[in-house]
Amino acid sequence: MKFKWRVGGIVAGLDLLIGKILDVLEWLQKRPELASRVPVIILTGSVYDEDRRKAKELGAVGYQIKPIDFSGLVDFAKRLSATRGKQAE
């Protein structure tokens, strides 16, 4: 299957208007050619450990609980950048 556009990554909350990001992660997991190229980062208000565990299990590369201030967002982005480089190895 060819795609007309490139996706550099997905940043989303746990609950989307059209479904849950966990459903998107499950969909991506079934398509390894996409999952390896499309990192998913979750910004959420959910403090439930089960949500975090499930997101990581399904391949999310980042999980940050909101609210987050700008400096916290910068630190989060730096941690993700370092993690992304290690995953490529």
N, C-alpha and C positions, 0 to 999 in steps of 0.2 A: 504494500500500500504506500503510495506517495502522498506527501503532505505539501500543500501549496505555501505554507508559512512555517517559519521556525519559531519554536518556543524556547526561550532561554531558561525558563523556570516558572514555577507557580508559587505565588504567595497568596494564601487564603486563610479564612477563618474555618473552624470546624464545620459550621453550618452555612451552606451556600443557599442561595435562593432556589436553585434547581436540584438540590440534593446535598449530601454530605461529602466533604473533602475525603473522608475515609473511603467512600465509594469510588472516588476518582483514583485514589491510591491503589485500591484493589484492581481497578481497570488497568492502570499502568503496570501493575505487577504481572499481569497476564500478557504484557507486551514488552518483553525485556529490551527490545531494540529502542523503545521509547524511554522506558524507566531508567535506563543507564544514562540517558542524555537530558532528562527533564527533572531537575531537582525540585522537590516540593517542600516548601517552608510554611509552617502553620503558625499564625498569630491568632491567639484565642483568649477568651475570658475564662475558659474551663480550667479549673484547678484539679480536676479528677485525674488521679494517677492512671486509671484504666484508659482514659482518652490518650494520654501521652504514650503509654505502652503500646497501644494499638497502632497509633500513628507511626511510631518508630518501627514496629514490627512490619508494617506495610511499606516502609521505605522512605518516610519523611526524613529529610536531612536536618531539619530544624524544627523546634517547637518552642514558642515563646508565649508566656502568659501576659495578656494586656492588663492594665495599661502599661505602656512603656514610654519613657521619655526619650528625647533625641539621643542623648549620650548612651543610654541603654541600647537603643536601636543600632547605633554605630558599633558598640561592643559586640552585639549579637551578630551583626554582619561580618565583623572581623573573625569571630569564632567559626562562622559558617564557611568563610573563605578558606580558612586553615583546614577545616574538615573536608571540604570539597577537594582540595589538592591531595589529601591523604587517600581519599576514596579512589582517585584515578590510578593510584599505584598498584 
